[in-house]
Amino acid sequence: MNFNTFQNNKILNNAEKAGWKLYPLTDLLTDDSRNSLKIKKREYIEEGTTPIVDQGKALIGGYSNVEDGFYKEDSYLVFGDHTRILKYIDFPAFIGADGVKILKNINRDIAITKYLYYFLRTVSIPDTGYNRHFKFLKEVIIPVPKIEVQIKIVNLLDKIINVIDKRQQQIEALSALKQSIFLDMFGDPNTNLNGYAKKSLKEIGKVITGNTPPRKDKDNYGDYIEWIKTNNISDDSIYLTEAKEFLSKEGKSIGRVAPENSLLVTCIAGSKSSIGKVAIANREVAFNQQINAIIPFENINTAFLFTQFKILQPYIQSFSTNSMKGMISKTNFEKIEVIVPTFKLQLKFRDKFKQIISIEEKLKDSLEKIEEMRDSLLHKAFNGELFKKETRV
């Protein structure tokens, strides 16, 4: 059998030596998208009778109250033609109108749908940007053992995925807890001042906008400073994620630099919903012109400010231009107002914040180790190394 160039051929060869059969994906799965009504993004509703599965990261993109036309198979896969995101679905659903493929299992006596899902998660489909990727998926070769072995592999992976999901839920709950403690201590800064003074950002710190000076890639950075972009400000992280580009010595001398403990905020983004994302600089960084940095004055705590910004994001977005691509000018950004309790109260909140972060970090370390275990099991499972005595077809 001819293998494609992007799969791990060693895994396929090992599986074949172990007695597994190799099938082209198209022998096991077919594009059945035509049998589901496609719902446009603007027609999604937050609550409804039937979920909509699209090519976004979330399992469910939205809902619809349309009464007919949804897909009714008991288990199937959904593939994002643009995003390469793959989902296992075991409930009736509509699909999103943009770039979504329904993959129906046409040989259930040969392969379990969830087994196919887990295997396809191990395949690195080439990333060609916002283009269509289904043409690559159709080239995938799938190693298939006996049904009994598939069941054992699925059950094992289900257990570890369940542990990962629970760990992620714990981390998300802790993230929400920080905001809950803030609201308990200070009230909602959107609606209730609780007698606290309200000040503009210009009054509580120095605001600077980034720029794009000369820079180098990571392999040649030496002692150069990290250069941060909007994708280094993540909703899943308190701190800036690791940079891939670094300022040269010349660039550092003319770049905009934020010291440790600054707050970095996205002020230009591809969509208005991405405006106002925040991260704390736990190190000195330079940053691009799509970001504003607030260097707080001595009576302002960054953890307090970070949490307030998370709560105020819709209010912050109201300062952006009325266009599909959001933008807040520095002048408008400096007009944004926040509540300013006593510094003593801010520090009391900071201490609670740091306690939660400590627990979060331990959970994230644990999650990383579990994910490494999952990856190892995925490799062994489809390499024919698990359940060897039962693996021959």
Secondary structure, DSSP 8 states (H G I E B T S, - for coil): ----SSS-HHHHHHHHHTT-EEEEHHHHEEE-GGGS-EE-GGG-BSS-SEEEE-SSSSS--EEE---S--B--SSEEEEETTT--EEEE-S-BEEESSSEEEEEES-TTT--HHHHHHHHTT------SSS--HHHHTT-EEEE--HHHHHHHHHHHHHHHHHHHHHHHHHHHHHHHHHHHHHHHH--TTT--TT-EEEEHHHHEEEEE-----EEEGGG-TT--EEE-GGGS-TT-SB----SEEE-HHHHHHS-EE-TT-EEEE-B-SSGGGTT-EEE-SS-EEE-TTEEEEEE-TT--HHHHHHHHHHTHHHHHTTS-SSSS-B--HHHHTT-EEEE--HHHHHHHHHHHHHHHHHHHHHHHHHHHHHHHHHHHHHHHTTT-SSGGG---
